[in-house]
Amino acid sequence: MKVLLIDIDDSRAKKLEPILAGAGIELINLNNHSTNLYQLVGEEHPEIILVDTNSPNRDTLEHLAQLNKGSPCTVIELGNQRSESINRLAAEAGISIYAVDGIPHSLLQSLIDITLSYFYSIDHLSAEVLALKPEVDARQMLNSAKKFIIETYGLTDEQASDLLSKNANHQGQTISEVSRQLVDTGSFI
């Protein structure tokens, strides 16, 4: 079985490849807009295509599905069951799914589940990292300020923390603001 990835970023594709290879599925990754998609699909005959929803190639796939019944078409149903949850998850993951008729329902469902859960987990982790970035930056600034105090005044780590806290209270600012001020100017004022 072949799975064609179109305009899926390389980091996702590289992490997905061993998962699919372990299941005996060949992965073809396309991130080249100048490639003739009609020709590629005709030569490779992928059973499943995953395409980034923002890809300009998505329109080509829709056209290809309308022209040729043997080409992969949008997955709307799996077997006799509607797959609204799959379509919703795919939209959340930013991909559209195409598949040829005749693929066993269980195989397609498993592949889609694996792919979507992987894409969703990567997106979820990326969002968590972005959400934690301000906190990490504030912690780094605090550590830089404490290091400055320790090296400049010869205080202990605990004494440096107390000094930052007292200055923050005195100035009516947060410890993060006082830390940034100290690192940027070398002064509490």
C-alpha positions in Angstrom: 0.0 0.0 0.0 1.2 3.5 -0.8 0.4 6.7 1.1 1.1 10.1 -0.6 1.7 13.1 1.6 1.2 16.4 -0.1 2.5 19.6 1.4 2.7 18.1 4.9 5.7 19.7 6.6 8.9 17.6 6.6 9.1 17.2 10.4 5.6 15.6 10.5 6.4 13.4 7.5 9.7 12.2 8.9 8.2 11.2 12.2 5.2 9.5 10.4 7.4 7.5 8.0 8.7 4.9 10.5 5.2 4.3 11.9 3.9 3.6 8.4 6.9 1.6 7.3 6.4 -0.6 10.4 3.0 -1.4 9.0 4.4 -2.2 5.6 3.1 1.0 4.0 5.2 3.0 1.6 5.2 6.7 2.2 5.7 9.2 -0.7 6.2 12.8 0.5 5.6 15.6 -2.0 6.5 19.2 -1.1 7.2 20.4 -4.6 4.5 22.6 -6.2 6.1 22.2 -9.7 5.5 18.5 -9.7 2.7 17.3 -12.0 0.3 15.8 -9.6 -1.8 14.2 -12.3 1.3 12.3 -13.5 2.5 11.4 -10.0 -0.8 9.9 -9.0 -1.0 8.1 -12.3 2.5 6.6 -11.9 2.5 5.9 -8.2 -1.2 4.8 -7.7 -1.4 5.8 -4.0 -4.3 4.2 -2.2 -4.4 7.1 0.3 -3.5 10.7 0.0 -3.1 13.1 2.9 -2.9 16.8 1.9 -2.5 20.0 3.9 -5.8 21.8 3.7 -4.0 25.0 2.7 -2.2 23.3 -0.2 -2.8 24.6 -3.7 -2.6 21.0 -4.8 -5.9 20.3 -3.0 -7.9 21.7 -5.9 -6.0 19.5 -8.3 -6.9 16.4 -6.2 -10.6 17.4 -6.3 -10.4 17.8 -10.0 -8.6 14.4 -10.4 -11.2 12.7 -8.3 -14.0 14.0 -10.5 -12.2 13.1 -13.7 -11.2 9.5 -12.9 -13.2 7.1 -10.7 -10.0 5.1 -10.1 -8.3 8.1 -8.5 -8.4 8.7 -4.8 -11.4 10.7 -3.7 -12.3 12.6 -0.6 -13.1 10.3 2.3 -16.6 11.0 3.4 -17.7 7.5 4.3 -15.8 4.5 5.5 -17.7 1.4 4.6 -21.4 2.1 5.3 -20.6 4.4 8.2 -20.4 8.2 8.0 -17.0 9.5 9.2 -17.9 12.9 10.4 -15.5 12.5 13.4 -12.7 11.7 11.0 -13.5 14.7 8.8 -13.6 16.9 11.9 -10.3 15.6 13.3 -8.7 15.9 9.8 -9.8 19.5 9.6 -8.4 20.2 13.1 -5.2 18.5 12.1 -5.2 20.6 8.9 -5.3 17.8 6.4 -7.7 16.4 3.8 -7.9 12.7 3.3 -8.4 11.0 -0.1 -8.6 7.2 -0.6 -9.5 4.8 -3.4 -12.5 2.5 -3.2 -11.8 -1.1 -2.3 -9.4 -0.4 0.7 -10.6 -2.5 3.6 -12.5 -0.3 6.1 -10.5 -1.5 9.1 -7.1 -0.8 7.4 -8.2 2.7 6.3 -9.7 3.5 9.7 -6.5 2.3 11.5 -4.2 4.3 9.2 -6.4 7.4 9.6 -6.6 7.0 13.3 -2.8 6.7 13.7 -2.1 9.6 11.4 -4.7 11.9 12.9 -3.7 11.1 16.5 -0.1 11.7 15.6 -0.8 15.0 13.9 -3.1 16.1 16.6 -0.5 15.2 19.3 2.2 17.2 17.5 -0.1 20.2 17.2 -1.2 19.9 20.8 2.4 19.7 22.0 3.3 22.7 19.9 0.5 24.7 21.4 1.6 23.7 24.9 5.2 24.8 24.1 3.9 28.2 22.9 1.8 28.6 26.0 4.7 27.8 28.3 7.2 30.1 26.5 6.4 33.3 28.4 6.8 31.4 31.7 10.1 29.9 30.6 11.3 33.3 29.4 10.4 34.8 32.8 12.2 32.0 34.6 15.3 32.5 32.5 15.2 36.3 33.2 14.8 35.6 36.9 17.8 33.3 36.9 19.9 35.8 34.9 19.0 38.5 37.5 19.8 36.3 40.4 23.2 35.4 38.7 23.9 39.1 38.3 23.2 39.8 41.9 25.2 36.8 43.1 28.2 37.8 41.0 28.0 41.5 41.6 27.2 41.6 45.4 28.4 38.2 46.5 25.1 37.1 47.9 23.6 33.6 48.1 20.9 32.4 45.7 18.3 32.8 48.5 19.5 36.3 49.4 19.3 37.3 45.7 15.7 36.0 45.5 14.8 38.0 48.6 16.4 41.1 47.2 14.5 40.8 43.9 11.3 40.2 45.9 11.8 43.2 48.1 12.6 45.5 45.2 9.5 44.3 43.3 7.3 45.0 46.3 8.9 48.4 46.9 8.5 49.4 43.2 5.0 47.9 42.8 6.2 45.7 40.0 6.4 41.9 39.5 9.6 40.0 40.1 9.8 39.4 36.3 9.6 43.1 35.6 12.3 43.9 38.2 14.4 41.0 36.9 14.2 42.3 33.3 15.0 45.9 34.5 18.1 44.6 36.4 19.4 42.5 33.5 18.8 45.3 31.0 20.1 48.2 33.0 22.3 46.7 35.7 20.2 48.6 38.3 17.0 48.2 40.3 15.9 51.7 39.4 
